Structures are given as structure tokens and as C-alpha cells.
Amino acid sequence: MREHRVTVPFSGPGAGTAPLTWGQKAIMRDMRATGWPHNNSGAHPLPEGVTVADLAARLGEMMCRHPALRMRIGVGDDGEPCQVVVPSGEIDVEVTAFDDDADPAEVRGHSHKVWFEWMMTPFEGHTPWLVRLAVLEHRGRAAHLVFAVNHLVADGTGTLLLMTGLGVGELADRELDPDAITGLDLARREQTPEVRRTSDGAMRYWEQRLRDLPRATFGEPKYPEGRLGHRYWHGRFSSPAAHLAVLAIARRTRTDTARVLLAVLAIAIGRATGVDPLTTNVIVSNRFRPGFADVIGTLSQNSVVTLDLGGTVDEVVARTRHAATAAWMRAYYDPDQLDRLVARLDAERGHPAEVTCRISDLRFSTRPDAEELLADDDPVTEQRVRAELPRTSLSWDGHLDAMPDQLFISVEDRPGTVHLQMVFDMAVLTTDQVETMLHAVEEVALRAAFDPTAPAIGPTSPAAPGSS
């Protein structure tokens, strides 16, 4: 295995300096709170005939075309972080050449190792830019590439849009809007009175939901020993049966799967913890807004929603449908303005309080598939759903050093299953509560799939504190 670099010069329009966009401010807060670099990263096999030179040329074209890729974080005259887009520079393609007798599986495995390392490792010290490209050569051809972009440059969808320039990814054939607004111009627009009024409206919505919060969603720490000596744990839960059940609920209630899943997750949380109503943050992509679809930037921000979990599951789904829509419409705002609102409410309340539950639906390719299935004539029967139950899995995958949330749940983009990645604060939750919560996702969905009168919280009492 041999390593070398191919240096690519570039120059392009759109240089300048501007404040951070609202989306950049939001992700920078997450970076500071978690200590994670928040890089989007992935490995991709390459078709026959693609060379390192081809990919170097494509990267150079991307650097020229997209000012966001030439962006660095600077400090403005006000002492705050700002965007600095440079007109020209050089970037390296990092090439690893494998011996001809290497097993193709070894090469593929190395590509996955690299993308994971790049996702978790800050770029500083490796490149002056917030983007990296590696190519793995094997038997005289470019076999795999690894592409990584820091979240300050682009969110998940923005990264897929960038990858069209490399000819890979789920949007590889998409033609991008050449007139999409740049990060610098978006930041400047966000300083105008018209757009500031959007943030003002969001603050009125947020204030109604934050005013009467407890100190933390799930209370003060009760179990200082955590779980096996560690406070923050992450795990995975996968249920093909829940996937089919959610489709059945969505069909009956004429609701999209995003809102049904949010309702089911909220009910499961309520069953395990006794928190009802539940106030949770939800991560929202603002790309539905006019002119934002093809922006190379980070457009995801937190919103907040309060869900009443009383009545039947169908009733919770109906309330969630309306509440989630309102939350998504109030997810575009200046995070500095939200900080000031929170400080004022804390002072008026007499104690600090925050939402420490967060849910993110990351589905991109599988969400459209799910919605298409709603119109499918293929029935979701109880027998079909129950046949999938043996494939349910739950795993505790390890511990983390820090996390700002007491509970974080992301719905991953996996076909044919409800696949959850989660982080838990085991100083406030027990192992029994966590496992009750996750299995309740499946139980709630399965019962409600075939019974429109199924209760949400119902007779199930919150899990009693067990061993942690």
C-alpha cells in the first residue's frame, strides 16, 4: 500500500467575507456542545474507466464552481466568527494505491475505515480546507473514493448536491440550479429587515413552548454512576415490523410517515418516562423554502414541538400532523436571537430550563419510497407485519464523553426498517427505561396499525427505575 497526493489548483468567483448564516451558527453551537467535528463523510465504489486524474479535475471544477468549498472560518470586526471565501488556492487529492494481489474486499474495507475516521476527525492538520477527497487505486484503476465535507460547508443534502460534481451519490444525475444563492449572499440576506421578521415570528412561537419548561426534559441527574460507569451511551434499534406498521398507520390516517414516526416515538418516550406532554426539539431542513433546494450550505436547524400524548394513537398522530407543520415553519431563525430569548425566560422563570430531548428524521432516499408505498395496492396485513418480528434488533454500542441532550434519536436512511441511532443520558434514564422505550416504538406501531382505537399511553405505566 502506497500513499501520495495530487495537488489541484483552483480559482473561482464569489470571494468575500460575511457573517455566518443562521444554519452555520446552529451547527457551530452543536460542535461546541459535543466536541464533535460534525463532518459528513462517505465511501463510494467507482465505475470502470474513472482515473485519479479524472477525479482531480472534477474536484478542481467543484472548487471553482462552489464558493462554499473555498470557505474558511475567520473572525469579523465584531470579534464573532465569520465566513471568508478566498478566490483561489490548492487542494490535495489523497491517493492510496493497493498492491495488485490485495483482496478487493480489503480495499473496500479500507474505504469504509477512512470515511469513518474522516467523519470523526477534525480536518485541521490534514488540509487547510473544510473538504477532503481520497481515491483508492487497485489494479491500475480508481476503485473507490472517500468524500468528506464539514457541516459548516454543507448539510447532508448539500453534501449530496456537491457529490454530483464527482458523479457519485443518490443525486448523481441531478442538474443543479446555477443561480442558487451562495452562503455569503444568504448571510447578508439574513441581516435584512424582511428576513429578520421571519426570525421574529419564530421567536414568538418558541416563547410559547419554552416559557413553562422544567429545568430538563427528564429531570435532574439521579444515577451518578451512569451505566457501567459511563454517563452517555449510544445504541441502535431496528424493526422491519415497525416500518410496515407505520406504513399502515400512515395509510389509514392519510398522514406522511415522518409525522407518524414522530408521534410513535413521542408515545414510546412518554410510556417509558412518564413525560406527557412531551416537548422535544426536532431537526428541520429548511430546503422546502423558496430558492433553498439547491443551496450548497447548511440549512438545518432545531425547531421545538409540544405533543399531548393523551387519547388514541390516531388522535396523537392527528395532533402531531398539525404541531409538526407549525414547528417546521418556525425552524428558520437567528440562533443569537434564540439565545437572548432563552436568557430572558430563564430570568423571568427564576431558573434555567432547556429542552433536552431531540429527534432527527434523516431519511432521504427511503422517505420518498415510504410515501410511494402509501399509494401501493399491496396490503400491509397483520400476518405480514408479525412475520418480521424476529428481525427486530437492539444493541448498546458504546459510550461517549459528552452530549448536550438527555435523549437524542435519529431515524436513519435504511430501506425496509425503522432504524434508530440513539444517545442516552444514563444519569437520568435507566437501562430498563431505555429498552422499554425502544420496544414500545414497535409495540405502539403494531397495535395501532390494525386498531384505530388503540390507546397511546393507555394502561401502560411508566417504567419504574431499574438497574442502570
Secondary structure, DSSP 8 states (H G I E B T S, - for coil): -EEEEEEEEEE-S--EEEE--HHHHHHHHHHHHH----EEEEEEE--TT--HHHHHHHHHHHHHH-GGGGEEEEE-TTSSEEEEE-SEEEEEEEEEEE-TTS-HHHHHHHHHHHHHHHHHS-STTT-SSSEEEEEEEETTEEEEEEEEEETTT--HHHHHHHHGGGT-STTTT----TT---HHHHHHHTTSHHHHHHHHHHHHHHHHHHTT--SSTT-S---TTTBTTBSEEEEEEEEHHHHHHHHHHHHHHT--HHHHHHHHHHHHHHHHH---SEEEEEEEEGGGSTT-TT-SS--EEEEEEEE---SBHHHHHHHHHHHHHHHHHT--S-HHHHHHHHHHHHHHHTS-----EEEEE--SSHHHHHHHHHT-SS---HHHHHTTGGG-EEEEEEEES--S-SEEEEE---TTSEEEEEEEETTTS-HHHHHHHHHHHHHHHHHHHS-TT-BSSTT---------
